Structure formats: structure tokens, C-alpha cells
Amino acid sequence: MKVTILGSGTSQGIPIIGCTCKVCTSQDPKDIRLRVSAYVQTDKGTDILIDTSPDLRQQFLRNKITKVDAVLVTHEHNDHIIGLDDLRPINFMQGSILPLYALPRVVDDVRERFQYVFRENPYPGAPKIETHKIENDHFTINGEEINCIHFLHGNLPILGFRIGNFAYLTDIKSISEEEKLKLQGLSILITSALRIDEHFAHMNLDESLQFISELKPKRAYLTHMGHQLGKHQDLSVRLPANVFPSFDGQVLHL
């Protein structure tokens, strides 16, 4: 399996418009963090996109992505879904409708916000998306088993996903002990760490590191990182040996 980090930043991205902090003005390419999404290429040949960030077009061009078999959506916040329209070229190239999987609430929100895609007679150039409401914790895409992880983003119930020994959990603030049991034996965990200070809807760095230490994955990568977390190089030396800040374009192999 191969996982590409398409974006590792928060909802504003980094650099933030108008910000002159040391991270937003850094010349290190690893400090340029687009909005979060990830691309999973399984050993069975299934290519899965997790979230459609506002920067999706740029992310696909940068990483030369030309194939998507399915889209998984963690939740309905703008920085995770608003790039949906940029999937049109994939429709055109593949000549197929793309399945999108999300919680029932999220599917309803997507269909409301992108009404032009789902009306009875859509504009011929609109994206072709078929929505699937996730109502079971396990489902398959082209024979690939997808396991859902439930947790809270503040007070909002959202999803993470486990595929084989890989799990992706972004925008997490709290998770039950029962759901943690689904995350045992991971080779790679990608999870979020917004900043140093506490936040009402996101784990901060200490909370994220504690979470990782409980799960004991072989390797863990931080995503959804704000500029308050500091520069990539500085953060790298502060982390435990098996924990790393991710960066845009990073490719992970399992």
C-alpha cells in the first residue's frame, strides 16, 4: 500500500493570508501546508481519495494523480469537501461515475451544497458523483475492506478510516476506548495535531502524542497542523522516535 499526503495544513492553509510569522514566511517547502486530504493506493489496485480539500486541483497536478476509484469523506466542513468539483477531469478521463462514501448527515449536506451535481438533469459538465451513506462500520470498495472509526471533532461526530494496517484520523478531539480497540496493530497512523495550546475541537500536540503512545503504531504522522505548531524542522526534533510531522507530497509505504 502507498499513501500520499496531499495536504497537511489547517482550514486556512499555510501560509495564512496576511500572516508574517516565521512559519508562514518560511522558505522551507515542508512548511507550505495545503488543506488536508490523502490518496491511498492499495495493493489490490484500488485508488481511494480521502476528503476533497479546497486545494484539490493543485494537489492532483503536483502529485500527478489521474485515477480515483472512490472518495471517502471524514466530515462536512468546508476544508474537507469544497474541492469536490475538481473531480470533473477524473470523471472525463475514466468515463465513469465516482462513488462517494460519508455519514448520512454528511451525504445530505454534500447533496445540498452541490445541488447542481445531483439534480435530475444536471449540466453535462458537472461532476458525476454517486453518494453512499455509511450506515455500517465495515464496507468494501472493489473488494478492499474499509473500517470506520468514530470520534468527535469538538461535539461533532465524524469518521476516520482504517484500511489494512493503515489508519487516517483527522480533526480528532476525543475518542472512546471502544473505538481505540479498532486501532490496534497499525503499521502507520496519520492523525491530527493542531497546535501547542489546547483547542476546543482539536487535539493539541500533547494530546495527540498521548493518543499515539496509547495505540503504539509502528509509525505515526501528524497532519492538520497549524502555524502555531512551528516549523517542520523544529518540530521534527521534538517528537518521539516513531512520530513525524507529515508534509505535502510525502509518500508513505506500508
VENCOR-V735935 format. One line per field, one symbol per residue. ss: DSSP state (A for helix, B for strand, O for the rest). Layout:
ss = ???
This chain:
ss = OBBBBBBOBOOOOBOOOOOOOOOOOOOOAAAOBOBOBBBBBOOOOOBBBBOOOOOAAAAAAAAOOOOOOBBBOOOOOAAAAOOAAAAAAAAAAAOOOBBBBBBAAAAAAAAAAOAAAAOOOOOOOOOOBBBBBBOOOBBBBOOBBBBBBBBBBOOBBBBBBBBOOBBBBOOOOBOOAAAAAAAOOOOBBBBBOOOOOOOOOOOOAAAAAAAAAAAOOOBBBBBOBOAAAOOAAAAAOOOOOOBBBOOOOOBBBO
